[in-house]
Amino acid sequence: LDTITTEYGYEFAKEKFGLTTLTDHYEASDGRILSDINYGPLAMGAQTIGVTVRDMSSAFATFANDGMYRKGRTFTKVYDSNGELILDNTQEKEQILSKKTVDYMNYCLTDATNEGTGTEANLFYSHGITTAGKTGTTTSMRDYYFAGYTPDFVACCWYGYDNNKTITID
């Protein structure tokens, strides 16, 4: 971030990766002004108001799609009982990452599921499927997050409270 600047990183994440909830100005209940144009939100994942699971899934799918970004969707096509196409949700796509960047990210994220904190998501040994992903836990155990993918699917899970309450596990 020192090289590209936090401003560029913020704009790239918001505009290219579709992280729509990133904010450059947020007034906290205690009067502090918070912004995602900072090291923590951009490098560590501690965004001011968070990122939706759909947006995070779309962003992570970019690594599985060789750097090609596509906005998340609920369906691709819907056919009626006669096999006639009634809804088509074809996506626009944009190349936002180079092959070199994607290769580096896939290496790092595959390592996280092979040997890191995401080993529970590893499907290679049980099913022969390469997996990649990233876990995350916020300070004071207020949020748990996992974003991961195989060559065919992307999945993201968030566990926490909307009111930023600490999670207790019995």
Contacts in CASP RR format, 6 or more apart in sequence:
PFRMAT RR
TARGET T0000
AUTHOR 0000-0000-0000
METHOD contacts of the structure
MODEL  1
LDTITTEYGYEFAKEKFGLTTLTDHYEASDGRILSDINYGPLAMGAQTIG
VTVRDMSSAFATFANDGMYRKGRTFTKVYDSNGELILDNTQEKEQILSKK
TVDYMNYCLTDATNEGTGTEANLFYSHGITTAGKTGTTTSMRDYYFAGYT
PDFVACCWYGYDNNKTITID
1 9 0 8 1.000
1 39 0 8 1.000
1 42 0 8 1.000
1 43 0 8 1.000
4 12 0 8 1.000
6 37 0 8 1.000
6 38 0 8 1.000
6 39 0 8 1.000
6 42 0 8 1.000
7 37 0 8 1.000
9 42 0 8 1.000
10 22 0 8 1.000
10 24 0 8 1.000
10 36 0 8 1.000
10 37 0 8 1.000
10 42 0 8 1.000
13 19 0 8 1.000
13 22 0 8 1.000
13 42 0 8 1.000
13 59 0 8 1.000
14 20 0 8 1.000
14 22 0 8 1.000
16 69 0 8 1.000
16 94 0 8 1.000
16 96 0 8 1.000
17 55 0 8 1.000
17 58 0 8 1.000
17 59 0 8 1.000
17 62 0 8 1.000
17 69 0 8 1.000
17 96 0 8 1.000
18 55 0 8 1.000
18 58 0 8 1.000
18 59 0 8 1.000
18 69 0 8 1.000
18 71 0 8 1.000
19 47 0 8 1.000
19 51 0 8 1.000
19 55 0 8 1.000
19 56 0 8 1.000
19 59 0 8 1.000
20 52 0 8 1.000
20 55 0 8 1.000
21 47 0 8 1.000
21 49 0 8 1.000
21 50 0 8 1.000
21 51 0 8 1.000
21 52 0 8 1.000
21 55 0 8 1.000
22 36 0 8 1.000
22 41 0 8 1.000
22 47 0 8 1.000
22 48 0 8 1.000
22 51 0 8 1.000
23 34 0 8 1.000
23 35 0 8 1.000
23 36 0 8 1.000
23 48 0 8 1.000
23 49 0 8 1.000
24 35 0 8 1.000
24 36 0 8 1.000
24 37 0 8 1.000
25 33 0 8 1.000
25 35 0 8 1.000
26 33 0 8 1.000
26 34 0 8 1.000
26 35 0 8 1.000
26 48 0 8 1.000
26 49 0 8 1.000
27 33 0 8 1.000
27 34 0 8 1.000
28 34 0 8 1.000
34 48 0 8 1.000
35 41 0 8 1.000
35 48 0 8 1.000
36 42 0 8 1.000
36 47 0 8 1.000
36 48 0 8 1.000
40 46 0 8 1.000
41 47 0 8 1.000
41 48 0 8 1.000
45 51 0 8 1.000
45 136 0 8 1.000
46 138 0 8 1.000
46 139 0 8 1.000
51 59 0 8 1.000
53 156 0 8 1.000
53 157 0 8 1.000
53 158 0 8 1.000
54 72 0 8 1.000
56 145 0 8 1.000
56 147 0 8 1.000
56 156 0 8 1.000
57 72 0 8 1.000
57 147 0 8 1.000
57 154 0 8 1.000
57 155 0 8 1.000
57 156 0 8 1.000
58 69 0 8 1.000
58 70 0 8 1.000
58 71 0 8 1.000
58 72 0 8 1.000
59 69 0 8 1.000
59 147 0 8 1.000
60 133 0 8 1.000
60 134 0 8 1.000
60 147 0 8 1.000
60 148 0 8 1.000
60 149 0 8 1.000
60 154 0 8 1.000
60 156 0 8 1.000
61 69 0 8 1.000
61 70 0 8 1.000
61 72 0 8 1.000
61 149 0 8 1.000
61 154 0 8 1.000
62 68 0 8 1.000
62 69 0 8 1.000
62 70 0 8 1.000
62 96 0 8 1.000
62 97 0 8 1.000
62 102 0 8 1.000
63 97 0 8 1.000
63 102 0 8 1.000
63 105 0 8 1.000
63 106 0 8 1.000
63 109 0 8 1.000
63 132 0 8 1.000
63 149 0 8 1.000
64 132 0 8 1.000
64 149 0 8 1.000
64 150 0 8 1.000
64 151 0 8 1.000
64 154 0 8 1.000
65 93 0 8 1.000
66 99 0 8 1.000
66 102 0 8 1.000
67 95 0 8 1.000
67 96 0 8 1.000
67 97 0 8 1.000
67 98 0 8 1.000
67 99 0 8 1.000
67 101 0 8 1.000
67 102 0 8 1.000
68 93 0 8 1.000
68 94 0 8 1.000
68 95 0 8 1.000
68 96 0 8 1.000
69 93 0 8 1.000
69 94 0 8 1.000
69 95 0 8 1.000
69 96 0 8 1.000
70 91 0 8 1.000
70 92 0 8 1.000
70 93 0 8 1.000
71 91 0 8 1.000
71 92 0 8 1.000
72 91 0 8 1.000
73 89 0 8 1.000
73 91 0 8 1.000
74 89 0 8 1.000
75 87 0 8 1.000
75 89 0 8 1.000
76 89 0 8 1.000
76 90 0 8 1.000
77 85 0 8 1.000
77 87 0 8 1.000
77 88 0 8 1.000
77 89 0 8 1.000
78 85 0 8 1.000
78 86 0 8 1.000
78 87 0 8 1.000
79 85 0 8 1.000
79 86 0 8 1.000
80 86 0 8 1.000
97 105 0 8 1.000
106 132 0 8 1.000
109 132 0 8 1.000
109 133 0 8 1.000
109 134 0 8 1.000
109 148 0 8 1.000
109 149 0 8 1.000
110 130 0 8 1.000
110 131 0 8 1.000
110 132 0 8 1.000
110 133 0 8 1.000
112 118 0 8 1.000
112 132 0 8 1.000
112 133 0 8 1.000
112 134 0 8 1.000
112 135 0 8 1.000
113 119 0 8 1.000
113 121 0 8 1.000
113 122 0 8 1.000
113 131 0 8 1.000
113 132 0 8 1.000
113 133 0 8 1.000
113 148 0 8 1.000
114 122 0 8 1.000
114 124 0 8 1.000
117 135 0 8 1.000
117 136 0 8 1.000
118 133 0 8 1.000
118 134 0 8 1.000
118 135 0 8 1.000
118 146 0 8 1.000
121 131 0 8 1.000
121 133 0 8 1.000
121 146 0 8 1.000
121 148 0 8 1.000
122 131 0 8 1.000
123 129 0 8 1.000
123 130 0 8 1.000
123 131 0 8 1.000
123 150 0 8 1.000
124 130 0 8 1.000
124 131 0 8 1.000
129 150 0 8 1.000
129 151 0 8 1.000
130 150 0 8 1.000
130 151 0 8 1.000
131 148 0 8 1.000
131 149 0 8 1.000
131 150 0 8 1.000
132 148 0 8 1.000
132 149 0 8 1.000
132 150 0 8 1.000
133 146 0 8 1.000
133 147 0 8 1.000
133 148 0 8 1.000
133 149 0 8 1.000
134 146 0 8 1.000
134 147 0 8 1.000
134 148 0 8 1.000
135 144 0 8 1.000
135 145 0 8 1.000
135 146 0 8 1.000
136 143 0 8 1.000
136 144 0 8 1.000
136 145 0 8 1.000
136 146 0 8 1.000
137 143 0 8 1.000
137 144 0 8 1.000
137 145 0 8 1.000
140 166 0 8 1.000
141 166 0 8 1.000
141 167 0 8 1.000
141 168 0 8 1.000
142 160 0 8 1.000
142 161 0 8 1.000
142 164 0 8 1.000
142 165 0 8 1.000
142 166 0 8 1.000
142 167 0 8 1.000
143 158 0 8 1.000
143 159 0 8 1.000
143 160 0 8 1.000
143 167 0 8 1.000
144 157 0 8 1.000
144 158 0 8 1.000
144 159 0 8 1.000
144 160 0 8 1.000
144 167 0 8 1.000
145 156 0 8 1.000
145 157 0 8 1.000
145 158 0 8 1.000
145 159 0 8 1.000
146 155 0 8 1.000
146 156 0 8 1.000
146 157 0 8 1.000
147 154 0 8 1.000
147 155 0 8 1.000
147 156 0 8 1.000
148 154 0 8 1.000
148 155 0 8 1.000
148 156 0 8 1.000
149 155 0 8 1.000
159 167 0 8 1.000
160 167 0 8 1.000
161 167 0 8 1.000
END
